[in-house]
């Protein structure tokens, strides 16, 4: 970590560091991949390259940061982005190619194969969480004053109220229909136009899923309360370790508190995926396989682009790209 001496406090410096953790679970390329209406490098590459700029913009919305704080943020985000580009994008591409090859042949994709894909996705999500810049920016949170932490806590409370009101404003049927439409929209982007039977398969999964949203609200409320308690204990000798361990707990709140329901939902969507795959027509298989293969090529090409940020080979600043044998020669 980069250590700095206390600096005069300005308007909410460091506030984004805590709020930043809310998006830690999402791999950087996943939003681009799921939201893209194209798999062309001409479109995807600029979007991916600007992800760190989007983080920087959000960071600077919440305060006037001094040079040392800006430098800490730049190192954390830059190191994380380079790691993700060079280490994770090729892994995403490998998985997409595996799926594309399997989809192209009827009967090749068994439930066990789908389980393997799901485990691969989960592994990549875990890697993104462990290597997210927030895990390397605790010097920023340590620099916050009590007033600044109070401000962030109030902001979190307002967001919780807003999220709950949004959730409660829809009936269960409306929430299911909205999720179905979103899944349908994503499927169309990779060349799969759901027919009535396929929409029914997805809807049945949404209806059978055990809703844990209210349980998650309660668990996350307790988690956030502890977070701000830890954040105020800035003189604790194990401050970094406690904060990092606490962030890690966030991603398994439901799994640990409601293991049976969590596993039931996990198994449910693997079964739904298997039923959907078996229902694909020859045309759907061809289009989806071609789209996924091209996206894989796009991700590999982006991974080979030269990043503008120069990484310092210090694991305390972020995850580093594994050195390949050929790189050592």
C-alpha positions as a Markdown table, in Angstrom:
| # | Residue | x | y | z |
|---|---|---|---|---|
| 1 | Unk | 0.0 | 0.0 | 0.0 |
| 2 | Unk | 1.1 | 3.6 | -0.5 |
| 3 | Unk | 1.3 | 5.3 | 2.9 |
| 4 | Unk | 0.6 | 9.0 | 3.2 |
| 5 | Unk | 0.6 | 11.4 | 6.1 |
| 6 | Unk | -2.7 | 13.0 | 7.2 |
| 7 | Unk | -3.8 | 15.7 | 4.8 |
| 8 | Unk | -6.1 | 18.7 | 5.5 |
| 9 | Unk | -9.7 | 17.6 | 5.0 |
| 10 | Unk | -11.6 | 18.9 | 2.1 |
| 11 | Unk | -15.1 | 18.2 | 0.8 |
| 12 | Unk | -15.7 | 14.4 | 1.4 |
| 13 | Unk | -12.3 | 13.1 | 0.1 |
| 14 | Unk | -12.2 | 9.3 | 0.0 |
| 15 | Unk | -15.9 | 8.9 | 0.1 |
| 16 | Unk | -16.0 | 7.0 | -3.2 |
| 17 | Unk | -13.6 | 4.4 | -1.8 |
| 18 | Unk | -16.4 | 2.9 | 0.4 |
| 19 | Unk | -19.1 | 3.3 | -2.1 |
| 20 | Unk | -16.9 | 1.8 | -4.7 |
| 21 | Unk | -17.2 | -1.6 | -3.1 |
| 22 | Unk | -20.8 | -2.0 | -4.2 |
| 23 | Unk | -19.7 | -2.9 | -7.7 |
| 24 | Unk | -16.9 | -5.2 | -6.7 |
| 25 | Unk | -18.8 | -8.3 | -7.7 |
| 26 | Unk | -19.1 | -7.5 | -11.3 |
| 27 | Unk | -16.2 | -8.4 | -13.6 |
| 28 | Unk | -15.2 | -5.4 | -15.6 |
| 29 | Unk | -16.0 | -7.0 | -19.0 |
| 30 | Unk | -19.3 | -8.5 | -18.0 |
| 31 | Unk | -21.3 | -5.3 | -18.2 |
| 32 | Unk | -19.8 | -4.7 | -21.7 |
| 33 | Unk | -20.5 | -8.2 | -22.8 |
| 34 | Unk | -24.1 | -8.5 | -21.5 |
| 35 | Unk | -25.1 | -5.0 | -22.6 |
| 36 | Unk | -23.4 | -5.0 | -26.0 |
| 37 | Unk | -25.6 | -4.9 | -29.0 |
| 38 | Unk | -22.6 | -5.9 | -31.1 |
| 39 | Unk | -19.5 | -8.1 | -30.7 |
| 40 | Unk | -17.3 | -5.9 | -32.9 |
| 41 | Unk | -13.9 | -4.7 | -31.5 |
| 42 | Unk | -14.5 | -1.3 | -33.0 |
| 43 | Unk | -17.4 | -0.8 | -30.5 |
| 44 | Unk | -16.4 | -3.0 | -27.6 |
| 45 | Unk | -12.8 | -1.9 | -27.3 |
| 46 | Unk | -13.5 | 1.8 | -26.7 |
| 47 | Unk | -16.2 | 0.9 | -24.1 |
| 48 | Unk | -13.8 | -1.4 | -22.3 |
| 49 | Unk | -11.0 | 1.1 | -22.4 |
| 50 | Unk | -13.2 | 3.8 | -20.9 |
| 51 | Unk | -14.3 | 1.7 | -17.9 |
| 52 | Unk | -11.5 | 3.1 | -15.7 |
| 53 | Unk | -12.6 | 6.6 | -16.8 |
| 54 | Unk | -16.1 | 5.9 | -15.6 |
| 55 | Unk | -14.7 | 4.8 | -12.2 |
| 56 | Unk | -12.6 | 7.9 | -12.1 |
| 57 | Unk | -15.6 | 10.1 | -12.9 |
| 58 | Unk | -17.7 | 8.6 | -10.1 |
| 59 | Unk | -14.8 | 8.9 | -7.7 |
| 60 | Unk | -14.3 | 12.6 | -8.3 |
| 61 | Unk | -18.1 | 13.3 | -8.0 |
| 62 | Unk | -17.8 | 12.9 | -4.3 |
| 63 | Unk | -14.9 | 15.1 | -3.3 |
| 64 | Unk | -12.0 | 17.4 | -4.0 |
| 65 | Unk | -9.1 | 15.0 | -3.6 |
| 66 | Unk | -5.5 | 16.0 | -2.9 |
| 67 | Unk | -2.7 | 14.7 | -5.1 |
| 68 | Unk | -1.7 | 11.8 | -2.8 |
| 69 | Unk | -5.3 | 10.5 | -2.7 |
| 70 | Unk | -5.6 | 10.8 | -6.5 |
| 71 | Unk | -2.4 | 9.0 | -6.9 |
| 72 | Unk | -3.5 | 6.1 | -4.7 |
| 73 | Unk | -6.8 | 5.8 | -6.6 |
| 74 | Unk | -5.0 | 5.9 | -10.0 |
| 75 | Unk | -2.6 | 3.2 | -9.0 |
| 76 | Unk | -5.4 | 0.9 | -7.7 |
| 77 | Unk | -7.7 | 1.3 | -10.7 |
| 78 | Unk | -4.9 | 1.3 | -13.2 |
| 79 | Unk | -3.4 | -1.9 | -11.8 |
| 80 | Unk | -6.8 | -3.6 | -11.6 |
| 81 | Unk | -7.7 | -2.7 | -15.2 |
| 82 | Unk | -4.4 | -4.0 | -16.6 |
| 83 | Unk | -4.8 | -7.2 | -14.6 |
| 84 | Unk | -8.3 | -7.7 | -15.9 |
| 85 | Unk | -7.4 | -7.0 | -19.5 |
| 86 | Unk | -4.4 | -9.2 | -19.7 |
| 87 | Unk | -5.4 | -12.0 | -17.3 |
| 88 | Unk | -9.2 | -12.3 | -17.4 |
| 89 | Unk | -10.3 | -11.4 | -20.9 |
| 90 | Unk | -8.5 | -14.4 | -22.4 |
| 91 | Unk | -10.2 | -16.6 | -19.8 |
| 92 | Unk | -13.6 | -15.2 | -20.8 |
| 93 | Unk | -12.8 | -15.8 | -24.4 |
| 94 | Unk | -11.8 | -19.4 | -23.7 |
| 95 | Unk | -15.1 | -20.0 | -22.0 |
| 96 | Unk | -17.1 | -18.4 | -24.8 |
| 97 | Unk | -15.4 | -20.6 | -27.4 |
| 98 | Unk | -16.0 | -23.7 | -25.3 |
| 99 | Unk | -19.7 | -22.8 | -25.1 |
| 100 | Unk | -19.9 | -21.9 | -28.8 |
| 101 | Unk | -18.4 | -25.2 | -29.9 |
| 102 | Unk | -20.8 | -27.2 | -27.6 |
| 103 | Unk | -23.9 | -25.3 | -28.7 |
| 104 | Unk | -23.1 | -25.9 | -32.4 |
| 105 | Unk | -23.7 | -29.7 | -32.0 |
| 106 | Unk | -27.1 | -30.9 | -30.7 |
| 107 | Unk | -26.8 | -33.3 | -27.8 |
| 108 | Unk | -23.2 | -32.3 | -26.9 |
| 109 | Unk | -24.2 | -30.0 | -24.1 |
| 110 | Unk | -25.2 | -32.2 | -21.1 |
| 111 | Unk | -26.3 | -30.9 | -17.7 |
| 112 | Unk | -22.8 | -31.8 | -16.4 |
| 113 | Unk | -21.3 | -29.6 | -19.1 |
| 114 | Unk | -23.5 | -26.7 | -18.1 |
| 115 | Unk | -22.5 | -27.2 | -14.5 |
| 116 | Unk | -18.9 | -26.9 | -15.6 |
| 117 | Unk | -19.6 | -23.6 | -17.4 |
| 118 | Unk | -21.4 | -22.3 | -14.3 |
| 119 | Unk | -18.4 | -23.1 | -12.1 |
| 120 | Unk | -16.1 | -21.4 | -14.6 |
| 121 | Unk | -18.2 | -18.2 | -14.4 |
| 122 | Unk | -18.3 | -18.4 | -10.6 |
| 123 | Unk | -14.5 | -18.7 | -10.5 |
| 124 | Unk | -14.0 | -15.7 | -12.7 |
| 125 | Unk | -16.4 | -13.7 | -10.5 |
| 126 | Unk | -14.4 | -14.7 | -7.4 |
| 127 | Unk | -11.2 | -13.6 | -9.1 |
| 128 | Unk | -12.7 | -10.2 | -10.0 |
| 129 | Unk | -13.8 | -9.7 | -6.4 |
| 130 | Unk | -10.4 | -10.6 | -4.9 |
| 131 | Unk | -8.6 | -8.3 | -7.4 |
| 132 | Unk | -10.9 | -5.4 | -7.3 |
| 133 | Unk | -9.1 | -2.1 | -6.5 |
| 134 | Unk | -11.2 | -1.6 | -3.4 |
| 135 | Unk | -9.1 | -4.3 | -1.7 |
| 136 | Unk | -6.0 | -2.2 | -2.2 |
| 137 | Unk | -7.3 | 1.3 | -1.3 |
| 138 | Unk | -7.7 | 1.0 | 2.5 |
| 139 | Unk | -5.3 | 3.9 | 3.0 |
| 140 | Unk | -8.0 | 6.1 | 1.6 |
| 141 | Unk | -10.7 | 4.9 | 4.0 |
| 142 | Unk | -8.2 | 5.2 | 6.9 |
| 143 | Unk | -7.8 | 8.9 | 6.0 |
| 144 | Unk | -11.5 | 9.7 | 6.4 |
| 145 | Unk | -12.7 | 11.9 | 9.3 |
| 146 | Unk | -15.7 | 11.0 | 11.4 |
| 147 | Unk | -17.8 | 13.6 | 9.7 |
| 148 | Unk | -17.0 | 12.1 | 6.3 |
| 149 | Unk | -17.8 | 8.6 | 7.4 |
| 150 | Unk | -21.1 | 9.9 | 8.8 |
| 151 | Unk | -21.9 | 11.4 | 5.4 |
| 152 | Unk | -21.2 | 8.2 | 3.6 |
| 153 | Unk | -23.3 | 6.2 | 6.1 |
| 154 | Unk | -26.2 | 8.6 | 5.5 |
| 155 | Unk | -25.8 | 8.2 | 1.8 |
| 156 | Unk | -25.9 | 4.4 | 2.1 |
| 157 | Unk | -29.0 | 4.7 | 4.2 |
| 158 | Unk | -30.7 | 6.8 | 1.6 |
| 159 | Unk | -29.8 | 4.4 | -1.2 |
| 160 | Unk | -31.1 | 1.5 | 0.9 |
| 161 | Unk | -34.5 | 3.2 | 1.2 |
| 162 | Unk | -34.6 | 4.0 | -2.5 |
| 163 | Unk | -33.7 | 0.4 | -3.4 |
| 164 | Unk | -36.4 | -1.1 | -1.2 |
| 165 | Unk | -39.0 | 1.4 | -2.4 |
| 166 | Unk | -38.2 | 0.4 | -6.0 |
| 167 | Unk | -38.4 | -3.3 | -5.1 |
| 168 | Unk | -41.7 | -2.9 | -3.2 |
| 169 | Unk | -43.2 | -0.7 | -5.9 |
| 170 | Unk | -43.7 | -3.8 | -8.2 |
| 171 | Unk | -45.7 | -6.9 | -7.6 |
| 172 | Unk | -44.0 | -10.3 | -7.8 |
| 173 | Unk | -45.6 | -10.8 | -11.2 |
| 174 | Unk | -44.3 | -7.5 | -12.5 |
| 175 | Unk | -40.8 | -8.3 | -11.3 |
| 176 | Unk | -40.9 | -11.7 | -13.0 |
| 177 | Unk | -42.1 | -10.1 | -16.3 |
| 178 | Unk | -39.4 | -7.5 | -16.1 |
| 179 | Unk | -36.7 | -10.1 | -15.6 |
| 180 | Unk | -38.1 | -12.3 | -18.3 |
| 181 | Unk | -38.0 | -9.3 | -20.8 |
| 182 | Unk | -34.4 | -8.5 | -19.8 |
| 183 | Unk | -33.3 | -12.2 | -20.4 |
| 184 | Unk | -35.2 | -12.2 | -23.7 |
| 185 | Unk | -33.5 | -9.0 | -24.8 |
| 186 | Unk | -30.0 | -10.4 | -24.0 |
| 187 | Unk | -30.8 | -13.6 | -25.9 |
| 188 | Unk | -31.8 | -11.7 | -29.0 |
| 189 | Unk | -28.4 | -9.9 | -28.9 |
| 190 | Unk | -26.6 | -13.2 | -29.3 |
| 191 | Unk | -29.0 | -14.4 | -32.1 |
| 192 | Unk | -31.5 | -16.4 | -30.1 |
| 193 | Unk | -35.1 | -15.3 | -30.6 |
| 194 | Unk | -37.1 | -17.1 | -28.0 |
| 195 | Unk | -40.2 | -18.8 | -29.1 |
| 196 | Unk | -43.3 | -19.3 | -26.8 |
| 197 | Unk | -42.0 | -22.5 | -25.4 |
| 198 | Unk | -38.6 | -21.1 | -24.5 |
| 199 | Unk | -40.1 | -18.0 | -22.9 |
| 200 | Unk | -42.2 | -20.4 | -20.8 |
| 201 | Unk | -39.1 | -22.3 | -19.7 |
| 202 | Unk | -37.5 | -19.1 | -18.5 |
| 203 | Unk | -40.7 | -17.9 | -16.8 |
| 204 | Unk | -41.1 | -21.2 | -15.0 |
| 205 | Unk | -37.6 | -20.7 | -13.6 |
| 206 | Unk | -38.3 | -17.2 | -12.4 |
| 207 | Unk | -41.5 | -18.4 | -10.8 |
| 208 | Unk | -39.9 | -21.3 | -9.1 |
| 209 | Unk | -36.9 | -19.4 | -7.8 |
| 210 | Unk | -36.9 | -18.8 | -4.0 |
| 211 | Unk | -36.9 | -15.0 | -3.5 |
| 212 | Unk | -34.3 | -14.0 | -0.9 |
| 213 | Unk | -34.4 | -10.2 | -1.6 |
| 214 | Unk | -35.9 | -9.3 | 1.7 |
| 215 | Unk | -33.4 | -11.6 | 3.5 |
| 216 | Unk | -30.6 | -9.9 | 1.7 |
| 217 | Unk | -31.8 | -6.5 | 2.7 |
| 218 | Unk | -31.6 | -7.5 | 6.3 |
| 219 | Unk | -28.2 | -9.2 | 6.0 |
| 220 | Unk | -26.7 | -6.3 | 4.1 |
| 221 | Unk | -28.0 | -3.8 | 6.7 |
| 222 | Unk | -26.1 | -5.6 | 9.4 |
| 223 | Unk | -23.1 | -5.9 | 7.1 |
| 224 | Unk | -23.1 | -2.2 | 6.4 |
| 225 | Unk | -23.5 | -1.3 | 10.1 |
| 226 | Unk | -20.3 | -3.3 | 10.9 |
| 227 | Unk | -18.5 | -1.8 | 7.9 |
| 228 | Unk | -18.9 | 1.7 | 9.3 |
| 229 | Unk | -17.9 | 0.5 | 12.8 |
| 230 | Unk | -14.7 | -0.9 | 11.3 |
| 231 | Unk | -14.1 | 2.2 | 9.2 |
| 232 | Unk | -14.1 | 4.4 | 12.3 |
| 233 | Unk | -11.5 | 2.2 | 14.0 |
| 234 | Unk | -8.7 | 3.6 | 12.0 |
| 235 | Unk | -6.0 | 3.1 | 14.6 |
| 236 | Unk | -6.6 | -0.6 | 14.8 |
| 237 | Unk | -3.3 | -2.4 | 14.0 |
| 238 | Unk | -5.2 | -4.9 | 11.9 |
| 239 | Unk | -7.3 | -2.3 | 10.1 |
| 240 | Unk | -6.6 | -3.5 | 6.5 |
| 241 | Unk | -7.1 | -7.1 | 7.3 |
| 242 | Unk | -10.4 | -6.5 | 9.1 |
| 243 | Unk | -11.7 | -4.3 | 6.2 |
| 244 | Unk | -10.6 | -6.8 | 3.6 |
| 245 | Unk | -12.2 | -9.8 | 5.4 |
| 246 | Unk | -15.4 | -7.9 | 5.9 |
| 247 | Unk | -15.7 | -7.0 | 2.2 |
| 248 | Unk | -15.1 | -10.7 | 1.4 |
| 249 | Unk | -18.1 | -11.6 | 3.6 |
| 250 | Unk | -20.4 | -9.5 | 1.5 |
| 251 | Unk | -20.4 | -11.9 | -1.4 |
| 252 | Unk | -21.4 | -15.0 | 0.6 |
| 253 | Unk | -24.1 | -13.4 | 2.9 |
| 254 | Unk | -27.0 | -15.4 | 1.4 |
| 255 | Unk | -24.9 | -18.5 | 0.8 |
| 256 | Unk | -23.9 | -18.6 | 4.5 |
| 257 | Unk | -27.2 | -17.5 | 6.1 |
| 258 | Unk | -29.6 | -19.4 | 3.8 |
| 259 | Unk | -27.5 | -22.3 | 2.3 |
| 260 | Unk | -30.4 | -24.5 | 1.4 |
| 261 | Unk | -32.4 | -21.9 | -0.5 |
| 262 | Unk | -29.2 | -20.5 | -2.1 |
| 263 | Unk | -28.2 | -24.0 | -3.4 |
| 264 | Unk | -31.8 | -24.7 | -4.5 |
| 265 | Unk | -31.7 | -21.6 | -6.7 |
| 266 | Unk | -28.3 | -22.4 | -8.0 |
| 267 | Unk | -29.4 | -25.9 | -9.0 |
| 268 | Unk | -32.7 | -24.5 | -10.5 |
| 269 | Unk | -31.0 | -22.3 | -13.0 |
| 270 | Unk | -28.6 | -25.0 | -14.1 |
| 271 | Unk | -31.7 | -27.2 | -14.9 |
| 272 | Unk | -33.4 | -24.3 | -16.7 |
| 273 | Unk | -30.3 | -23.7 | -18.7 |
| 274 | Unk | -30.2 | -27.3 | -19.7 |
| 275 | Unk | -33.8 | -27.2 | -20.8 |
| 276 | Unk | -33.2 | -24.1 | -22.8 |
| 277 | Unk | -30.2 | -25.6 | -24.5 |
| 278 | Unk | -32.1 | -28.7 | -25.5 |
| 279 | Unk | -34.9 | -26.5 | -27.0 |
| 280 | Unk | -32.6 | -24.6 | -29.3 |
| 281 | Unk | -33.3 | -24.9 | -33.0 |
| 282 | Unk | -30.6 | -25.5 | -35.6 |
| 283 | Unk | -30.8 | -21.8 | -36.7 |
| 284 | Unk | -30.5 | -20.6 | -33.1 |
| 285 | Unk | -27.5 | -22.8 | -32.5 |
| 286 | Unk | -25.8 | -21.6 | -35.6 |
| 287 | Unk | -26.4 | -17.9 | -34.8 |
| 288 | Unk | -25.5 | -18.1 | -31.1 |
| 289 | Unk | -22.3 | -20.1 | -31.8 |
| 290 | Unk | -21.2 | -17.6 | -34.4 |
| 291 | Unk | -21.9 | -14.6 | -32.1 |
| 292 | Unk | -20.1 | -16.1 | -29.1 |
| 293 | Unk | -17.1 | -17.1 | -31.3 |
| 294 | Unk | -16.7 | -13.6 | -32.6 |
| 295 | Unk | -17.0 | -12.1 | -29.2 |
| 296 | Unk | -14.3 | -14.4 | -28.0 |
| 297 | Unk | -12.0 | -13.2 | -30.8 |
| 298 | Unk | -12.9 | -9.6 | -29.8 |
| 299 | Unk | -12.0 | -10.1 | -26.2 |
| 300 | Unk | -8.6 | -11.7 | -27.1 |
| 301 | Unk | -7.8 | -8.8 | -29.4 |
| 302 | Unk | -8.6 | -6.3 | -26.7 |
| 303 | Unk | -6.5 | -8.2 | -24.2 |
| 304 | Unk | -3.5 | -7.8 | -26.5 |
| 305 | Unk | -3.9 | -4.0 | -26.7 |
| 306 | Unk | -1.1 | -2.0 | -25.0 |
| 307 | Unk | -2.6 | -0.4 | -21.9 |
| 308 | Unk | -1.7 | 3.2 | -21.2 |
| 309 | Unk | -1.1 | 2.5 | -17.5 |
| 310 | Unk | 2.3 | 1.2 | -16.5 |
| 311 | Unk | 2.0 | -1.3 | -13.6 |
| 312 | Unk | 4.5 | -1.4 | -10.8 |
| 313 | Unk | 5.4 | -4.9 | -9.9 |
| 314 | Unk | 4.2 | -4.6 | -6.3 |
| 315 | Unk | 1.5 | -7.0 | -5.2 |
| 316 | Unk | 0.5 | -4.6 | -2.4 |
| 317 | Unk | -0.9 | -2.2 | -5.1 |
| 318 | Unk | -3.1 | -4.7 | -6.9 |
| 319 | Unk | -3.2 | -8.1 | -8.6 |
| 320 | Unk | -0.4 | -8.6 | -11.1 |
| 321 | Unk | -0.6 | -10.5 | -14.4 |
| 322 | Unk | 0.9 | -13.9 | -14.0 |
| 323 | Unk | 4.3 | -14.2 | -15.7 |
| 324 | Unk | 4.2 | -16.8 | -18.5 |
| 325 | Unk | 7.2 | -19.0 | -19.1 |
| 326 | Unk | 7.8 | -17.3 | -22.5 |
| 327 | Unk | 7.9 | -13.9 | -20.7 |
| 328 | Unk | 10.8 | -15.0 | -18.6 |
| 329 | Unk | 13.1 | -15.9 | -21.5 |
